[in-house]
């Protein structure tokens, strides 16, 4: 099923995809968009969405596991594509809310968020990942009416990284699904999975990773024109800053704090390898107005023909980045998809509201680990 949507001021493909429970890739494909960073206000997009009220089951693959819980007239079901995963494997999660009563149920929401997923570790049930962490939701109340037998289906993928973008350790985990409707946010359904460590498989042809940073100009020390992107990088709304973590310069994203900023670089990679990205980030507080932005740190994968084959995508809100001091962040890619030959490391600064602050990036490191 598909719907039409007219792009509004402040929209991005990420926010639109999040709003309708779909993905950026599906919107790009449905609209033949060449550059996902460029959409126009007033542009009409076709939004592919899953039908929530068809009768077919969503758990047809062999090895899927599920758990159910009844909450009033609703039946919650959480499904994973399997119970045991190797480190780095994507965990595909489906959460279904079905009206099993004989009356219409009205679900009321304070924002555009309709559900949440929380991953907890071991017997102590310590939170390691939350689907909504770092995401922004439209602050608009809404109601959803479910007729008897009707359902809503939500799908998400956990890449086995915690809220700081780091690969989690092997062990037992609980995935909890929550309906965030008013009065129901404290009741959830959960399922357990196990992540096991993968013993390295010796291969006669694979050479060890070279322990070197494969990015060009990673510390931005070569930057002759302060208002243009640094050599080796592409981007927009950037400025050279002397507020560096080390060396002379850092990249300041959000020279105009009310507009999107992008900092990106493409490098050659090998499929099947695991890479690690690390960087230093600081929120540059420039007024008493609170910062209102999200920093997306993404790695896009392309094949030899330049065609998109996959990506990773942690997100960091202003609450995660310290004010006027640097903090180190890192993430592991998991196994690079088959067919990938080029990786694009991309930082995207996405402001909202009356944001007045910017983000400083320094000492970006991207290297092969396994």
C-alpha positions as CSV (number, residue, x, y, z in Angstrom):
1,X,0.0,0.0,0.0
2,X,1.2,3.6,-0.7
3,X,0.1,7.0,0.3
4,X,0.9,10.5,-1.0
5,X,2.7,13.1,1.2
6,X,3.6,16.7,0.5
7,X,7.0,17.8,1.9
8,X,6.7,20.5,4.6
9,X,9.3,22.9,6.0
10,X,11.8,21.1,8.2
11,X,11.1,17.7,6.7
12,X,13.8,15.2,5.9
13,X,13.4,11.7,4.4
14,X,14.4,10.3,7.8
15,X,11.6,12.1,9.7
16,X,9.1,11.2,7.0
17,X,10.1,7.5,7.0
18,X,10.0,7.5,10.8
19,X,6.5,9.2,10.8
20,X,5.0,6.5,8.5
21,X,6.9,3.5,9.9
22,X,8.8,2.8,6.6
23,X,12.5,3.3,5.6
24,X,14.4,5.9,3.7
25,X,15.5,3.3,1.1
26,X,11.8,2.4,0.3
27,X,10.9,6.1,-0.2
28,X,14.0,6.7,-2.4
29,X,13.2,3.7,-4.5
30,X,9.5,4.5,-4.9
31,X,10.2,8.1,-6.0
32,X,13.5,7.6,-8.0
33,X,15.3,10.1,-5.7
34,X,18.9,10.5,-6.8
35,X,20.1,12.5,-3.7
36,X,18.3,11.6,-0.4
37,X,19.6,14.8,1.1
38,X,17.7,17.0,-1.3
39,X,13.9,17.2,-1.1
40,X,11.9,20.3,-1.7
41,X,9.1,21.9,0.2
42,X,5.9,21.2,-1.7
43,X,7.3,18.1,-3.4
44,X,4.7,15.2,-3.4
45,X,6.2,11.9,-2.4
46,X,4.8,8.4,-2.6
47,X,5.2,6.7,0.8
48,X,5.2,2.9,0.7
49,X,3.7,1.5,3.9
50,X,2.7,-1.9,5.1
51,X,-1.0,-2.7,5.3
52,X,-1.9,-3.2,8.9
53,X,-5.2,-4.9,8.5
54,X,-4.7,-7.7,6.0
55,X,-5.3,-11.3,7.2
56,X,-1.9,-12.8,6.3
57,X,0.4,-13.6,9.1
58,X,3.8,-11.8,9.5
59,X,5.7,-14.8,10.9
60,X,6.1,-17.2,8.0
61,X,9.9,-17.7,8.0
62,X,11.2,-20.9,9.6
63,X,12.9,-20.3,12.9
64,X,10.9,-17.2,13.9
65,X,10.0,-16.9,17.5
66,X,7.3,-14.9,19.2
67,X,5.6,-14.0,22.5
68,X,2.1,-12.6,23.2
69,X,0.4,-10.7,26.0
70,X,-3.2,-9.6,26.4
71,X,-3.8,-6.0,27.6
72,X,-7.5,-5.3,27.9
73,X,-9.0,-5.9,24.4
74,X,-5.6,-5.8,22.7
75,X,-3.2,-8.7,22.0
76,X,0.4,-7.7,21.8
77,X,2.8,-10.0,19.8
78,X,6.5,-9.5,19.5
79,X,8.4,-11.6,16.9
80,X,12.1,-12.0,16.1
81,X,13.4,-13.7,13.0
82,X,15.2,-16.2,15.2
83,X,16.2,-16.9,18.8
84,X,20.0,-17.2,18.6
85,X,22.3,-14.7,16.7
86,X,25.9,-14.5,16.0
87,X,27.6,-11.2,16.9
88,X,27.0,-8.6,14.3
89,X,23.9,-10.2,12.9
90,X,20.9,-7.9,12.5
91,X,18.0,-8.7,14.8
92,X,14.7,-8.1,13.0
93,X,11.8,-7.4,15.3
94,X,8.0,-7.2,14.6
95,X,5.6,-5.7,17.1
96,X,1.8,-6.2,16.5
97,X,-1.1,-4.7,18.3
98,X,-4.4,-6.5,17.4
99,X,-7.9,-5.7,18.6
100,X,-9.3,-9.1,19.8
101,X,-12.4,-7.6,21.4
102,X,-15.8,-7.1,19.8
103,X,-15.7,-3.3,20.1
104,X,-13.7,-0.4,18.6
105,X,-10.6,0.5,20.6
106,X,-9.3,4.1,20.4
107,X,-5.6,4.6,21.1
108,X,-4.5,8.1,22.0
109,X,-1.0,9.4,21.5
110,X,0.7,12.6,22.7
111,X,3.3,12.5,19.8
112,X,3.8,10.8,16.5
113,X,5.5,7.9,18.3
114,X,3.4,4.8,18.3
115,X,5.7,2.2,20.0
116,X,9.0,1.7,21.6
117,X,11.5,-1.2,21.8
118,X,14.0,-1.7,24.7
119,X,16.8,-4.3,24.8
120,X,17.9,-5.3,28.3
121,X,20.9,-7.4,29.3
122,X,21.1,-10.5,31.5
123,X,19.4,-11.1,34.8
124,X,19.8,-7.6,36.0
125,X,17.8,-6.4,33.0
126,X,20.0,-3.4,32.4
127,X,18.9,-1.3,29.4
128,X,21.5,-1.4,26.6
129,X,19.4,-0.1,23.6
130,X,16.2,1.8,23.1
131,X,14.7,2.3,19.6
132,X,13.5,5.8,20.4
133,X,16.8,7.0,21.8
134,X,18.0,10.0,19.8
135,X,14.9,10.1,17.6
136,X,12.6,13.1,17.4
137,X,8.8,12.9,17.1
138,X,6.3,15.4,16.1
139,X,4.6,16.9,19.1
140,X,1.1,16.4,17.9
141,X,-1.7,14.5,19.7
142,X,-3.5,11.9,17.6
143,X,-6.0,9.0,17.9
144,X,-5.9,5.6,16.2
145,X,-9.1,3.6,16.0
146,X,-8.8,-0.2,15.7
147,X,-11.9,-2.1,14.7
148,X,-12.5,-5.6,16.0
149,X,-9.9,-7.9,14.4
150,X,-7.9,-4.9,13.0
151,X,-4.2,-4.6,13.8
152,X,-1.1,-2.3,13.6
153,X,2.2,-3.8,12.7
154,X,5.6,-2.1,13.4
155,X,9.0,-3.4,12.2
156,X,12.5,-2.4,13.3
157,X,16.0,-3.8,13.1
158,X,18.5,-3.8,16.0
159,X,22.1,-3.9,14.8
160,X,23.4,-5.2,18.1
161,X,24.9,-1.9,19.1
162,X,24.1,-0.1,22.4
163,X,22.9,3.4,22.8
164,X,26.5,4.6,22.4
165,X,26.9,2.8,19.1
166,X,29.1,0.0,20.4
167,X,28.7,-3.7,19.6
168,X,27.2,-5.5,22.6
169,X,28.8,-8.5,24.3
170,X,27.7,-12.1,23.8
171,X,25.0,-13.2,26.2
172,X,21.3,-13.3,26.9
173,X,19.1,-10.3,26.1
174,X,15.4,-9.4,26.5
175,X,13.6,-7.4,23.9
176,X,10.6,-5.5,25.2
177,X,7.9,-3.9,23.0
178,X,5.8,-1.1,24.4
179,X,2.6,0.5,23.1
180,X,3.1,4.2,24.1
181,X,-0.6,5.1,23.9
182,X,-1.9,7.0,26.9
183,X,-2.5,4.7,29.8
184,X,-0.7,1.8,28.2
185,X,2.9,2.8,28.3
186,X,3.7,0.7,31.4
187,X,2.5,-2.6,29.9
188,X,4.7,-4.5,27.5
189,X,5.4,-7.8,25.9
190,X,8.9,-9.2,25.8
191,X,11.0,-12.0,24.2
192,X,14.4,-13.4,25.0
193,X,17.3,-13.9,22.5
194,X,20.9,-15.1,22.8
195,X,23.9,-13.5,21.1
196,X,26.8,-15.9,20.7
197,X,30.4,-15.1,20.1
198,X,31.6,-16.1,16.6
199,X,34.9,-18.0,16.5
200,X,37.1,-16.6,13.7
201,X,37.0,-18.9,10.7
202,X,40.5,-19.2,9.2
203,X,40.6,-18.6,5.5
204,X,43.7,-19.2,3.4
205,X,43.2,-16.1,1.2
206,X,42.1,-13.4,3.6
207,X,44.9,-11.1,4.7
208,X,44.9,-9.5,8.2
209,X,43.4,-6.0,8.4
210,X,45.9,-3.2,8.1
211,X,45.6,-1.3,11.4
212,X,45.5,2.2,9.8
213,X,43.0,5.0,9.6
214,X,41.7,4.8,6.0
215,X,40.2,8.3,6.0
216,X,41.9,11.3,4.3
217,X,42.6,14.4,6.4
218,X,40.9,12.8,9.5
219,X,41.9,15.6,11.9
220,X,41.0,18.4,9.4
221,X,44.6,19.9,9.7
222,X,44.6,20.6,6.0
223,X,41.9,23.2,5.6
224,X,43.1,26.3,3.7
225,X,39.6,27.8,3.1
226,X,37.7,28.0,6.3
227,X,34.3,28.3,4.6
228,X,34.7,25.4,2.2
229,X,34.8,21.7,3.1
230,X,38.2,20.4,4.1
231,X,40.3,18.6,1.5
232,X,39.2,14.9,1.2
233,X,35.7,15.7,2.5
234,X,32.4,16.9,1.1
235,X,29.7,18.7,2.9
236,X,27.6,21.9,3.5
237,X,27.0,24.4,6.2
238,X,30.5,23.8,7.6
239,X,33.2,26.1,9.0
240,X,36.7,25.6,10.1
241,X,37.0,26.0,13.9
242,X,40.0,26.4,16.2
243,X,38.0,24.8,19.0
244,X,39.7,21.5,18.3
245,X,40.2,18.4,20.4
246,X,43.8,18.2,19.2
247,X,45.8,19.9,16.5
248,X,44.8,23.2,15.1
249,X,41.3,22.7,13.6
250,X,38.0,21.0,14.0
251,X,34.9,20.8,11.7
252,X,32.0,22.9,13.0
253,X,28.7,21.6,11.8
254,X,25.9,24.2,11.8
255,X,27.7,27.4,10.8
256,X,24.1,28.5,10.4
257,X,22.5,26.8,13.4
258,X,19.0,26.6,11.9
259,X,20.1,24.7,8.8
260,X,21.2,21.1,8.1
261,X,24.9,20.5,7.9
262,X,26.6,17.5,6.2
263,X,30.2,16.2,6.5
264,X,31.1,13.1,4.4
265,X,33.9,11.1,2.9
266,X,34.0,7.9,0.7
267,X,36.6,5.3,1.0
268,X,37.3,1.8,-0.4
269,X,36.4,-1.2,1.8
270,X,36.2,-5.0,1.7
271,X,32.9,-7.0,2.0
272,X,32.7,-9.3,5.0
273,X,35.1,-7.3,7.1
274,X,34.2,-5.5,10.3
275,X,35.2,-1.8,10.6
276,X,35.2,0.6,13.5
277,X,34.4,4.3,13.3
278,X,35.4,6.6,16.1
279,X,35.3,10.4,16.5
280,X,35.4,13.3,19.0
281,X,32.3,15.5,19.3
282,X,31.4,18.6,21.4
283,X,28.3,20.7,21.4
284,X,29.3,24.4,20.9
285,X,26.9,26.3,23.2
286,X,26.5,29.8,21.7
287,X,23.5,31.2,23.6
288,X,21.3,30.5,26.6
289,X,18.8,28.9,24.3
290,X,18.9,25.1,24.6
291,X,20.3,23.1,21.8
292,X,17.7,21.4,19.6
293,X,19.3,19.1,17.1
294,X,20.1,15.5,16.3
295,X,23.5,14.3,15.0
296,X,23.2,11.4,12.7
297,X,26.4,9.3,12.2
298,X,25.9,6.9,9.3
299,X,27.9,4.6,7.1
300,X,26.5,3.9,3.6
301,X,27.6,1.0,1.5
302,X,27.8,1.0,-2.3
303,X,28.9,-1.6,-4.9
304,X,31.4,-1.1,-7.7
305,X,28.7,0.6,-9.8
306,X,27.9,3.1,-7.1
307,X,24.6,1.5,-6.2
308,X,23.4,1.5,-2.6
309,X,23.6,-1.9,-0.9
310,X,23.1,-1.1,2.9
311,X,24.0,1.1,5.8
312,X,24.4,1.5,9.5
313,X,22.7,4.4,11.4
314,X,23.2,5.3,15.0
315,X,21.8,8.7,16.2
316,X,22.8,11.1,18.9
317,X,20.6,13.8,20.3
318,X,21.9,17.0,22.0
319,X,21.5,15.2,25.3
320,X,24.2,12.7,24.4
321,X,26.9,15.3,23.4
322,X,28.5,17.3,26.2
323,X,28.5,21.1,26.2
324,X,31.7,22.8,25.3
325,X,33.9,19.8,25.9
326,X,34.8,16.8,23.7
327,X,33.7,13.2,24.2
328,X,34.8,10.2,22.2
329,X,32.2,8.1,20.4
330,X,32.6,4.9,18.4
331,X,30.6,2.3,16.5
332,X,31.2,-1.1,14.9
333,X,29.8,-1.8,11.5
334,X,29.2,-5.5,11.9
335,X,30.0,-7.5,8.8
336,X,30.1,-5.3,5.7
337,X,27.4,-6.6,3.3
338,X,28.4,-8.8,0.4
339,X,28.9,-6.7,-2.7
340,X,29.9,-3.5,-0.9
341,X,33.1,-1.9,-2.2
342,X,32.8,1.7,-1.0
343,X,31.8,3.1,2.3
344,X,30.6,6.7,2.9
345,X,31.1,8.0,6.4
346,X,28.5,10.7,6.8
347,X,27.8,13.1,9.7
348,X,24.4,15.0,9.4
349,X,23.5,17.8,11.8
350,X,19.7,18.2,11.8
351,X,18.4,21.2,13.8
352,X,14.8,21.8,14.9
353,X,12.9,24.5,16.7
354,X,14.9,27.5,17.8
355,X,18.3,25.8,17.9
356,X,21.2,28.1,18.3
357,X,24.1,25.7,18.9
358,X,26.4,23.8,16.6
359,X,28.5,20.6,16.8
360,X,32.3,20.3,16.6
361,X,33.7,17.1,15.1
362,X,37.4,16.2,15.3
363,X,39.8,13.2,15.0
364,X,37.6,10.9,12.9
365,X,39.0,7.4,12.6
366,X,37.7,4.6,10.4
367,X,39.7,1.4,10.2
368,X,39.3,-2.3,9.6
369,X,39.2,-4.5,12.7
370,X,38.5,-8.0,11.4
